[in-house]
């Protein structure tokens, strides 16, 4: 499953272009994401990814550790982003993904801004 998550990170998050077909490829229409104090359904998540592509010029995700249990994978990773204004931000992310029928159906995530301007604190849930 780690290869699946790495592929999602590469094709959906690190890819500088917004591509809704790639989101549909990896995420269930019943997808729910809880990130910090915000909950997003599938449509809101699509808007979130679109907003990210408007703000972020480049993103790199490095997974430090992961654990798998049945259809659940947990990752501890850093998301390093260069925003379109040239500023850089980094977030430490703890995420638990639930996979069903080869798609992510749920993500419970905590993000912590570890580098960059405080205005980028909610980059993980902004829409």
Secondary structure, 3 states (H helix, E strand, C coil): CHHHHHHHHHHHHHCCCCCHHHHHHHEEEEEEEEECCEEEEHHHHHHHHHHHHHHEEEEEEEEEEEEEECCEEEEEEEEEEEECCCCEEEEEEEEEEEEECCEEEEEEEEEEEEECCHHHCCCCCCC
